[in-house]
Amino acid sequence: MVTNEQLAELLFPEIHETVEDLEKRYPPRALPEGAQVTRFAPSPTGFLHTGSLFTSMISCMSAKKTKGVYFFRLEDTDTKRTVEGSAQDLIDQLAYFGIEADEGYNPKGDIGAYGPYKQSERADIYKTVIKDLIIKGRAYPDFCTPEDLDAIRKQQEAIKALPGYYGEYARDRNLSNEERVARIQAGTPWVIRFYSNGNHDRKIKFTDVIRGEIELQENDTDVVILKSDGLPTYHFAHVVDDHFMRTTMITRGEEWIPSTPIHLDMFRALGWKPPKYAHIPAILKLDNGNKRKLSKRKDPEAAVSYFLEQGYPAQSLLVYLMSIANSNFEEWTIANKCFDLDRFPFSIKKVANEGALFDQEKMNYFSREVITAMPLDIEFQQVCAYASAHDAKLHGKIEENPEYVKTILNIGKQDKNPRKDYAKYADIFPLVRYFFDDEFEDILAAGLPFNPKLGKDIVKAFLVDAKEEMPFDTDESAWFNVIKEIGSKHGFARANKEYKENPDAFLGSVSDCAELLRVAIVGTNQSPNLHQIMAILGKDRTLARLQRVIDSL
Ligand code: GLU
């Protein structure tokens, strides 16, 4: 007669610790009442999904707001999907968003007493727990080959039974220990499965922090918990890690809701109290009238890197994501004239359980606000970093004359109602290229957008006089008065009202004159205050441009 202990010893002779030893090594955390221990547990697949950033932000905020602990765990048990070096990228990207873990995995060395925080380094911990489960008869080796499993699946399909390894279909769950030992000793490959006592006809209830009570069918599947490569599956690693890392609240994607009965089944088998679950809704996209999850393959905005390449400040994306997380956030930003997430009273309970549609317009709105409110020095620093990585032209201009670029960025920033031109740093160069003489030449070569209703001769005559008479050392209103006078000489009304009252008597109004000047000096009819632009260009460059344009007409 072979006992469970003997079987466990044969399977895991290298394991000498017990679950009790682990309980001692990872004691409950001494934290104040209500403090949440949360985590972000990505797989190193070389990609930070926007939805994952959303989840990690919520995890991090939940811990911060309750004076708890937020940690980072690397879930690298799916070795086929692991991309070398991507763990560091994940850490760097999260740090860029200010989502820095109190403890967790770090390629330079873990921080914290509940590690290792990289699952592939925790094999002995999982095996210790599995050994215990085998002794208790709640786990067993399964010798099915892929072909055997395929045959089971076909058999189920034929009679329309639910798929899976459960009940009568769990071929190896009731093998005798003698048989198991014989197969192990014969070198038959095995995996370890959980022995479920659940019943699919019964319901299990749990309270989700976001969704309230959820009722699902009990788990009755004997899921694989240890793969043939000696590493655990997600289901088992989640249960073991979040128990021994003393997580109090699991914040994870809603795609895990259907698996939760498996996890609760295991917590029960192990006699452990499950943590709270907060299943975070996915960020959605409208596709031909149907809502679907942001897709890594189809949607560029599914990757956080997309926003960074476009030069969205980290804060903009976080602010936008927070507006999805807590719908009262936008109102709060307006009332408090502030986008500081640390000050916002975030509440995980207020997260809507319906996934939000990703709204680029809204994202741009928040980003314009964030960039406008940003102190010039910080904006400039971020623009420099963005340009050096992603925008060669802007980078070149910064290298040539950083102060000049800074002056350009400062236009209108101090105004009472500042302009909000940039939603992202990639918007900057196309909007300000006319400040650079080489670019102005290209704009000129492409043709200037003068009002087609005004003949070339009129434009030219007006510009010649403007070049001669325009003052450079006066304030804006004195300068504008001179423009009015020059315009009037050429047949333009001094005021818009005057023109409107008698449109046939004039070629246009002073606004049309101002537009001619604007087009001649900056090459576009959309720009910030022209008087300010001329001050930045300086008298000589402004006059030289007017001359270039006059000559080209
Ligand atoms: N590694 C899992 C994932 O990326 C983590 C889920 C969880 O947070 O438990 O989906």
Boltz pocket constraint, residues with backbone or C-beta under 6 A from the ligand:
constraints:
  - pocket:
      binder: B
      contacts: [[A, 39], [A, 40], [A, 41], [A, 42], [A, 43], [A, 75], [A, 238], [A, 251], [A, 252], [A, 253]]
      max_distance: 6.0
